[in-house]
Amino acid sequence: MSAKVSNLSTERLFLREITEKDTALIVTFRSDPEVYQYFLSPHPLTEEEHLNWFRTRYLSDDNCMNWAAALKDSGETIGVFGIKRQESEHTAEVSYILSPEFQGKGYAGEAVEGMIRFASEEWHCRFVSAQIHVENQKSAAFAKGLGFECFGRRGKFELYRKVIM
């Protein structure tokens, strides 16, 4: 396990940094066709692919954080949330995968707001961004609801940004 940052806490969620023990859960979340259809590389993730990324890239990348989000009241893990500091030191890109049965209950917004606080306080970012597949209207509406604004497009992805400082 990396010692990149302490865990994050929100009103209803506890976010802890992912470990190798989260592999099966992450592969399950990331291999859902309703999820991976909107990724840059749209295919089911294998355990081998995840572990290779985790060991060779994630652990050595101080500009990337990923958390498993669990409900405080039950401990059930409901999603995986990530943030990556961009080339511009003032911007961090957020990503999120929330288990379908927990969508629409405010959990994703709570987790993303926690990551935004982290980006502002720990990395001193002034902006957060998100790349959202043009066909993923649910995610686009979610981002807009958090105050993100679309400012461009790159291929099949719309680019969103929010000012945080």
C-alpha positions as CSV (number, residue, x, y, z in Angstrom):
1,M,0.0,0.0,0.0
2,S,1.2,3.5,-0.8
3,A,1.3,6.2,1.8
4,K,0.2,9.0,-0.5
5,V,-2.5,10.5,1.6
6,S,-4.7,9.9,4.6
7,N,-8.2,8.6,4.0
8,L,-11.1,11.0,3.2
9,S,-14.3,11.2,5.1
10,T,-17.6,12.8,4.1
11,E,-21.0,12.9,6.0
12,R,-22.0,9.4,4.9
13,L,-18.9,7.9,3.3
14,F,-15.4,6.8,4.2
15,L,-12.9,6.8,1.4
16,R,-9.8,4.8,1.8
17,E,-6.9,4.4,-0.6
18,I,-7.3,1.4,-2.8
19,T,-5.0,-1.6,-2.2
20,E,-4.3,-4.9,-4.1
21,K,-7.1,-6.4,-2.0
22,D,-9.6,-4.3,-3.9
23,T,-8.7,-5.9,-7.2
24,A,-11.8,-8.1,-7.5
25,L,-14.1,-5.3,-6.5
26,I,-12.5,-2.8,-9.0
27,V,-12.6,-5.4,-11.8
28,T,-16.3,-6.0,-11.1
29,F,-17.1,-2.3,-11.1
30,R,-15.0,-1.6,-14.2
31,S,-16.1,-4.6,-16.2
32,D,-19.8,-3.7,-16.2
33,P,-20.8,-3.1,-19.8
34,E,-22.9,-0.1,-18.7
35,V,-19.7,1.4,-17.3
36,Y,-16.9,0.4,-19.6
37,Q,-18.7,1.5,-22.8
38,Y,-17.8,5.1,-21.8
39,F,-14.1,4.5,-21.1
40,L,-11.2,5.5,-23.3
41,S,-10.5,1.8,-23.7
42,P,-14.0,0.2,-23.7
43,H,-13.5,-3.4,-22.7
44,P,-14.0,-5.5,-19.5
45,L,-11.0,-5.1,-17.2
46,T,-9.1,-8.2,-16.2
47,E,-7.4,-8.8,-12.8
48,E,-4.1,-9.0,-14.6
49,E,-4.6,-5.6,-16.3
50,H,-5.6,-4.0,-13.0
51,L,-2.7,-5.4,-11.0
52,N,-0.2,-4.5,-13.7
53,W,-1.5,-0.9,-13.6
54,F,-1.6,-0.8,-9.8
55,R,1.9,-2.2,-9.3
56,T,3.7,-0.5,-12.2
57,R,2.0,2.9,-12.5
58,Y,-0.3,3.7,-9.6
59,L,2.0,3.0,-6.7
60,S,4.7,5.2,-8.1
61,D,2.5,8.1,-9.3
62,D,2.2,10.8,-6.6
63,N,-0.1,12.7,-8.9
64,C,-2.9,10.1,-8.8
65,M,-5.1,9.0,-6.0
66,N,-7.9,6.3,-6.0
67,W,-10.2,5.5,-3.1
68,A,-12.7,2.8,-2.4
69,A,-15.8,4.5,-1.0
70,A,-17.8,2.7,1.7
71,L,-20.9,3.6,3.6
72,K,-20.1,4.7,7.1
73,D,-23.1,3.0,8.6
74,S,-22.6,-0.5,7.1
75,G,-19.0,-0.6,5.7
76,E,-20.3,-1.7,2.3
77,T,-18.1,-0.6,-0.6
78,I,-20.2,1.2,-3.1
79,G,-17.8,2.7,-5.6
80,V,-14.3,3.7,-6.7
81,F,-13.3,7.4,-7.0
82,G,-10.1,8.8,-8.4
83,I,-8.3,12.1,-9.0
84,K,-5.2,12.8,-11.1
85,R,-3.2,16.0,-11.0
86,Q,-2.8,17.2,-14.6
87,E,0.3,18.6,-16.3
88,S,-0.9,22.0,-15.2
89,E,-0.3,21.9,-11.5
90,H,-3.5,23.9,-11.0
91,T,-5.9,21.3,-12.4
92,A,-7.0,17.8,-11.2
93,E,-9.2,15.4,-13.2
94,V,-11.8,13.4,-11.3
95,S,-13.2,10.0,-12.1
96,Y,-16.0,8.0,-10.5
97,I,-17.7,4.6,-10.7
98,L,-20.6,4.0,-8.4
99,S,-22.4,0.7,-8.0
100,P,-25.8,1.1,-9.8
101,E,-27.9,0.3,-6.8
102,F,-26.4,3.3,-5.0
103,Q,-26.8,5.8,-7.8
104,G,-29.3,8.7,-7.4
105,K,-28.8,9.0,-3.7
106,G,-26.2,11.7,-3.5
107,Y,-23.2,9.4,-2.7
108,A,-21.3,10.2,-5.8
109,G,-21.7,13.9,-5.4
110,E,-20.5,13.6,-1.8
111,A,-17.4,11.6,-2.8
112,V,-16.5,14.0,-5.6
113,E,-16.9,17.0,-3.4
114,G,-14.5,15.3,-0.9
115,M,-12.0,14.8,-3.7
116,I,-12.4,18.4,-4.8
117,R,-11.6,19.5,-1.2
118,F,-8.6,17.3,-1.3
119,A,-7.4,18.8,-4.7
120,S,-7.8,22.3,-3.3
121,E,-6.3,21.7,0.2
122,E,-3.6,19.2,-0.5
123,W,-2.6,19.9,-4.2
124,H,-3.6,23.6,-4.2
125,C,-5.5,23.1,-7.5
126,R,-7.7,25.9,-8.8
127,F,-9.7,23.8,-11.2
128,V,-11.1,20.2,-11.4
129,S,-11.9,18.6,-14.7
130,A,-13.7,15.6,-16.0
131,Q,-13.7,13.9,-19.4
132,I,-17.2,12.5,-20.2
133,H,-18.1,10.4,-23.2
134,V,-20.6,12.3,-25.4
135,E,-23.2,9.5,-25.0
136,N,-23.0,9.4,-21.2
137,Q,-25.7,11.9,-20.6
138,K,-26.2,10.7,-17.0
139,S,-22.6,11.5,-16.1
140,A,-22.8,14.9,-17.9
141,A,-25.9,15.8,-16.0
142,F,-24.2,14.7,-12.7
143,A,-21.1,16.9,-13.5
144,K,-23.2,19.9,-14.4
145,G,-25.2,19.5,-11.2
146,L,-21.9,19.8,-9.3
147,G,-21.1,23.0,-11.1
148,F,-18.9,21.7,-13.9
149,E,-19.1,23.5,-17.3
150,C,-18.4,22.0,-20.6
151,F,-15.6,23.8,-22.3
152,G,-14.6,21.6,-25.2
153,R,-14.4,18.3,-26.9
154,R,-11.7,15.8,-27.6
155,G,-12.8,13.0,-29.9
156,K,-15.7,11.2,-28.3
157,F,-15.3,13.0,-25.0
158,E,-16.6,16.3,-23.7
159,L,-14.3,18.2,-21.4
160,Y,-15.7,19.7,-18.2
161,R,-14.1,22.0,-15.7
162,K,-15.1,23.6,-12.4
163,V,-13.3,26.5,-10.7
164,I,-12.6,25.6,-7.0
165,M,-10.3,28.5,-5.9
